[in-house]
Amino acid sequence: MDTKKEVQGHLLALITIFIWGTTFISTKLLLESITPIEILFLRFAIGFLVLLLAYPHRLKIRERTQDLYFAAAGLCGVTLYFLLENIALTYTFASNVGVIVSISPFFTAIFAHLFLDTEKLRVRFFMGFSVAVVGIILISFNGCNNLQLNPLGDILGVLAAVVWAAYSVLTKKISGFQYNTIQATRRIFFYGLVFMIPALIIFGFKPDITELTRPTNLFNILFLGLGASALCFVTWNSAVKLLGAVKTSVYIYMVPVITVITAVIVLRERITGASVFGIVLTLAGLLISERKGRHIPEHAGAGKA
C-alpha cells in the first residue's frame, strides 16, 4: 500500500473516532427533551441534505446489483445499528452497551475474512483485540465490580456490533465500485432514512419545534448531523477504502477513550486510576492490532479444512 495513502487513511479514521467519541455528550443532552428516534432521523436527514449540497450530482448506478449493496449498508450502518444500540440502552446499562459494541472489530475481521479476498485474519489482530477489550471494560465500568448481565439488552448490543461489522465490510465492497465517496455515502443515508420510516411510525415522530430551536439543542443536533453524520461517515468510508475494513475497524477501540476524556473535560466527571490504566491498555491493543504480522493460515480459526 502507498505510504501516503495509508497515513491519510489513519488520519481520517482518527478524525472520525475523535468526533464519534464526543457524540455521547451531545446525545445525552438531547435525550432530555428529544426522543432517540427523533434524534436518529433528524441527524441523518441533516446529514443527507448537507451531502447533497456539498456535491449536488446524481449518482448513476452502473449495475442494479450494486444498488443492493447500498441498500444493505443503509439498513445495517444507519437504521439497524443505531436502533439496536438505542433500544439496548433502555434494557441494560450504558457501560454494558459500550463494552459490547466495542467488540465489533472482532466481527468485522471474521466477515472480512469470509467475504473479502484481500483481508485475512492475523494473529496480532486477536492479541490486540484481547488487550483492548480488557482496557475498554476497565474504562466502561470505572474499576467497579458491579457488572450485571441483562440478557435482552446485552443481546441487542451484540447484534448492534454485528450489523456495524457488516456495514464496514459492505462499505469496503462499495469502495471497489469506484464511485465518488460523498455520493456513495449520500446513497447509503438515503436508504437508511427509507428503512427508518417503519420505526418512525412505531415509536412516533413528533419533534417539538420549540425544543429543537433552543440554542443548546439546535447546536447539538447540528453537530450530530453535520459532524457525526455527514462528515464522519464520509471520512470513515474513505478510511475503509484506503486501509480496509479490518484495519479501520480497530479504531473503534478508541471511542470509550475519547468519551471518558471528553466527559472529564466537559462534564467534570471524575477519572479513576482503573480508567487511566484502561485507556493505556486500549491504546496498546490498537497499536498491537495495527502492526503488521503474519497471516493466520486459512485452516486455522476459520473452520476450513
N, C-alpha and C positions, 0 to 999 in steps of 0.2 A: 504494500500500500504506500502511496505517495506520502512522505512525512508531513508535508504542508497540509494536505487534506486530513491526515489523522489528527494533527494538532487542532485544526479547525473543528473537527468533529467533537473532540474532547471539550473544547471551549464552548461549543453550542450546547452540549449536554450539561456542562456546569452552570451555564446561564439559566437553562430550563429548570434544573433542580433547585437552584437558589430561589427562583420565583415561586415554584411549586411548594417549596418548603415554608414559604411565608403565607401561603393562601389560608392556612389554618386560622390565622388571626382574623383575616377578613371574613371568612365563613362563620367563625364563632360570633363575631359582632353582628353579622347579618341575620343569623338564626334567631336573634332576639325579637325580630319584627317581620321576618320573611320566611316562608316555608322552604324546606330543602328542594322540592320540585320546582318552585318558582325561581330559586337561585340558579338551579341547574339549567332551566330553559332560557332564562334571561342572559346568563353569561355566554352561552353558546350562540344565541341569536345575535348578541352584540358582536361576538367573535366572527360569525358568518358575514355580517354586514361590513365589518372592518376589512376583512379579507377581500370582499367584493369591491370595496372602494380602493384598496391597495393595488389590486390587479383586476380591473373590470373587463376581463376577457373570458368568453365562454370556453369551457373545457370540452373539446371534441374527443369523445371516446372512440378509439380505433376499433376495438373489438368488444362485443356485448359481454363476453365472459369477464373482461377486465372490470366492468362496472359492478360485477358481483363482489369483487374484492373490496371495492369502495364501500358498498353497502354493508358488507360484513365488518369492515373496520369501523364504520359509523355505529353499527349496532354494538360492537364489543367495546371500543375505546371511548365512546361518548355516552350512549344510553345505558347499557348494562353495567359498565364499571361503576359509574357514579351512583346509579340507583342502588346497586348491591351494597356499595360502601355506605351510603346514607341510611339505607334500611338496616344494615348490620349495626350501625351506631345506636339504633333505637332498641336493640335487643342485647347488646353487650357493651363492655367498656371501650372507650376510645383507645385505651392503651392496648387492648387485645387486638382491635382492628389495625392499629398502627404496626404492630409486630407482624400480624398475619399478611397484610397487604405487601409488606416489605419483602416477602419471600417470592414475589412474582418473578425476579430474575431466575430462580430455580426452574420454574415452569417455562420461562422463555427459552432457557438453554435446552430443555427437553424438546419443546416444539421445534426450535430451530434445527436441532439435530435430526429430527424426523422429517421436516418439510423443506429445509433449506440445505441444498447440497454443499454450499460454501462454508457453513458454520458447523463445526464439530465440538463435541464435549471435550473439556480439558481438565486435567487433574487439579490444576491451580484454581480453576473456577470454583470447584467444590470446596477446596481448602479455604478460599477467601469467603465463600458463602457461609461456611460454618462459623468462622471468626466474626463476620459481620452480624449474623443473626444473634450471637451472644451479646454483642455490643448494643444492638437495637433493643433487645429485651431489657438490658440494664437502663438504657435511656428511657424507654417507654414506661417501665414500672418504677423508675426512680429509686432503685435499690430496695423497694419494699417487698414484703413476702405475701402480698395479697392477691396473687394471681388466682382468678376464678374463671372456670370454664362455663360458657353459656352456649350450649350446642347450636341452637338456631343461628344466633348472631355470628358465632365463630365460623360456622359452615358458610354463611353468606360472605364473610370476609375472605375465606379461601376461594370461593367462586369468583370474587372480585379480582383476586390475584391471578386466577387462571385466565379470565377474559382479557385482562391487561396484557398478559403474556401473548395471548392470541393476537391482540391488536399490534403488538410490537413486531410479530412475525408477518402479519398482513401488510404493515407499512413497509417492511423490507421488501416484500414481494412487489408492492405497488411502486416502490422506487425503481424497480427494474423496468417499469413501463416507460420511463424517461419523460414523464410529464412535469410541468412546472410545479414546484413544491407548494406554492401558495394555492394554485388551482386545485391540486390534489387534496390538500388539507381542507379547502373550502367544500369540496365534493364530499369528503368524509363528514364534515359538520352538517351538511345538508341532510344526509341520510340519518345522522344521529338525531337531528331535530324531528325528522319524519317518524322515526321509531319511538320518539318520546311522546308523541301525541296520545297514545292509549294511556300512558302514565298520567298525563295532564288531566284526562277525563276521570281516571280512577281516584287520584289523590286530590284533584281540584286545583284549578289555576285561577286565582282571583287576587292578583297583587294589588296592594293598597298604594295608589299613586302618591298619596301624602307621605307614606313611609318611604317609598322609593326615592322621593325628591329631597328627603332630609340629607344635608351635606355629607354626614358620615356614611350613610347607606349608599348614596349615589357614588361617592368615591370608591367604596369597596366593591360595588357591583361593576363599576367601570374597570377597576383593577383586575377583577376576575375575568371580565370579558375581553379587555384589551391585552392585558399582560398574560394571565394564566391560561387563557384560551387561544386567542388569535396569534399572539407572538410565540408562546411556548409550544403549541402544537406544531407550528412551522419549524421552530428550532429543533424540537425533539425529532420530528420526521426527517429533518436534514441530517441530524446526528446519526440516526439509524441508517440513512442512506450512505453516509461516509464510513461509519465504524462497524455497522452490522447490528443486528438485533440484540445479540448477547452482550457485546462489549458496552453498548449504550445502556442496556437494562440495569447493569450493576450500579449505575449512578443513583438508582432508586434507594440504595442503602443510605444515601446522604440526606434524604428527606427528613427523617426524625432528627438528625443532627442540626439541620438548618432550623427546623421548627423549635427545638428546645432553646437554641441560641437566640432566636427571634423573640420567644416568649420571655426570656430573661431580660432582653433589652426593652421590648415594648410593654409587656405586661408586668415587668418587675417580679417575675416568678423566681423562686429560689432554685439554684442548681446544686446538686449534691455531688459528693466525691464519686459515687457509683455512676452518675450520669457522665461525669468527665471521663471516667475510665471507659464507659460505654462508647463515647464519642471516639476515643483513641482506637478502640477495637474495631469500630465500624469503618473508620478511615483506613485502618490496616487491612481489613478484609477487602475493601475496594481496591487497594493497591496490589494485593496478592492476586485478586481476580484479573486485574488488568495486565499483569505481567505475562509475557509470552512464555509458554511452556509446551511440553509435548502433548499431543492429542491422545485421548483415550482410544484404544483400538475399538473398532466397531462392535466386536463381540463382547466388550466389557461394559457392563452397566447399561446396555441398550436393548437387552432382550433379543439379541440376534445371534444366530449360530455362525 
